[in-house]
Amino acid sequence: MSGIKSKRTNAYVYFGGYEGDGNLIKKLVLPNDVISFNSSYLEVGAGGNFNLYINNVFSGSYVKGSSGGGNMLADKWNISNVYLANFRAGENIININFTSGSSYIAGGFLRVNYI
C-alpha cells in the first residue's frame, strides 16, 4: 500500500468525431490528491491552427500539419513540460482557440499523466 502514492495514472479529454464551428471548451477533472504532473500529450485532427489554454493560461500555439498530421491524419504533440504547471488538482478548463483555417476538430484527445 505504500507504493500507491507513486502510481502513474492518465486522465483524458476526448474530442468526438466532429466538434467545432468555433473555439472549443472542455473540462478535465483530476483527483484532489494529485502529487505531480509528469507529461501531457495532444492528438487531434484540427481544421486549422490554434492556441491551447489550460485554466485560461496560454499553453502553446499549434500548427495544423506540423506534427505528423496531414490529409485525414491527426497531429500529435507532446505538450511542453513548461505548461504542466498550468494543470491543477480538481477541475481544469481546456480551451482551444483557432487562429487560422477551419475551426473544428475531427476527433482526438488530450492526455495528462500524473502521480
C-alpha positions in Angstrom: 0.0 0.0 0.0 2.9 2.4 0.5 3.5 2.5 -3.3 0.1 3.8 -4.1 1.3 7.4 -3.7 3.8 6.8 -6.6 1.3 5.3 -9.1 1.3 6.9 -12.5 -2.2 7.4 -13.9 -3.6 9.1 -17.0 -6.7 11.3 -17.4 -8.2 12.1 -20.8 -10.4 14.7 -22.5 -11.9 13.4 -25.8 -13.0 15.2 -28.9 -15.8 13.5 -30.7 -16.0 12.7 -34.4 -16.6 16.4 -35.2 -16.6 19.3 -32.8 -16.3 22.9 -33.8 -17.6 25.7 -35.9 -15.8 27.9 -33.4 -13.5 27.7 -30.4 -13.8 24.7 -28.1 -14.0 24.4 -24.3 -13.6 21.1 -22.4 -13.5 20.2 -18.8 -10.9 17.8 -17.3 -11.4 16.7 -13.7 -8.4 15.4 -11.9 -8.3 13.8 -8.4 -7.7 16.2 -5.5 -4.7 14.1 -4.3 -2.5 14.6 -7.3 1.1 14.9 -6.2 2.7 15.9 -9.6 2.1 16.1 -13.3 4.5 14.2 -15.5 3.5 14.7 -19.1 0.8 15.8 -21.4 0.0 14.7 -24.9 -2.4 16.1 -27.5 -3.5 14.2 -30.6 -6.2 15.9 -32.7 -7.3 16.2 -36.3 -7.7 20.0 -36.3 -9.1 22.0 -39.2 -6.7 24.9 -38.6 -4.0 26.4 -36.4 -4.9 27.0 -32.8 -3.7 28.2 -29.4 -4.2 26.0 -26.3 -5.2 27.4 -22.9 -5.2 25.4 -19.7 -7.2 27.1 -17.0 -7.1 30.4 -19.0 -3.2 30.3 -19.2 -1.6 30.2 -22.6 -0.2 26.8 -23.2 1.3 26.9 -26.7 0.5 27.6 -30.4 -0.1 24.5 -32.6 0.1 24.5 -36.4 -2.0 22.1 -38.4 0.2 19.6 -40.2 3.4 20.4 -38.2 3.4 17.3 -36.2 2.8 14.3 -38.4 -0.7 15.3 -39.5 -2.0 15.7 -43.0 -5.0 14.9 -45.1 -7.0 12.5 -42.8 -4.2 12.2 -40.3 -4.1 13.6 -36.8 -1.3 15.8 -35.5 0.5 14.5 -32.3 2.2 16.8 -29.8 3.9 16.2 -26.5 2.9 19.3 -24.7 6.0 21.1 -23.3 6.8 20.5 -19.6 6.7 24.3 -19.2 2.9 24.1 -19.5 2.4 21.3 -16.9 2.3 23.9 -14.2 -1.0 25.1 -15.7 -2.8 21.9 -14.6 -4.1 21.6 -11.1 -5.9 19.0 -9.0 -9.7 19.2 -9.4 -11.4 20.9 -12.3 -9.4 22.1 -15.3 -10.8 24.1 -18.2 -9.2 23.4 -21.6 -9.7 26.0 -24.4 -8.8 25.5 -28.0 -8.9 28.9 -29.8 -8.5 28.7 -33.5 -6.2 31.3 -35.1 -6.5 30.4 -38.8 -8.0 27.8 -41.1 -11.2 26.0 -40.3 -12.5 26.0 -36.7 -13.1 22.4 -35.9 -11.5 19.2 -34.5 -12.4 15.9 -36.3 -11.6 13.7 -33.3 -8.8 13.2 -30.9 -7.8 13.5 -27.2 -5.7 15.3 -24.6 -3.9 13.0 -22.1 -2.4 14.1 -18.8 -0.1 11.8 -16.9 0.1 12.3 -13.1 1.1 10.7 -9.8 
